[in-house]
């Protein structure tokens, strides 16, 4: 018995503990654990205010625009952890669905939501042309549960 996922998980090095008994896999597991711990620590300390001026300078060098930085605001900028700007190549359009893999603290997910118009809240009866396009959606996923929790909290606070 069992589900179809049982076979897939037994072949996956993340889930297959029997295959992880040699030295190469033990080193791999050690690196995976260290990476997870580092990112969990980022999420656990995300409520501590960092240097938003430094974050703005780094993000500007990575190609984030003044509009991007203004949209995000200091409450989300001060703990910027990114190393690149996916928006330079993604060119997200209204109505698109976005999967942000390795979403971290949510900064790029928030910008993606803005770009696909998924964050527009308006009274449809008012005839506002900025009402979110049907189907617009952003989903962020990350290895570190603490980062996901922080990003979710910030997303709720952002409205």
Secondary structure, DSSP 8 states (H G I E B T S, - for coil): ---THHHHHHHSTTT-SGGG-SHHHHHHHHHHHHHHHHHHHHHHTTTS---HHHHHHHHHHTT--HHHHHHH-HHHHTT---SS-THHHH---TT-EEEEET-TTSHHHHHHHHHTTTT----GGGT-TTS--TT-EEEEE-S-HHHHHHHHHHHHHH-
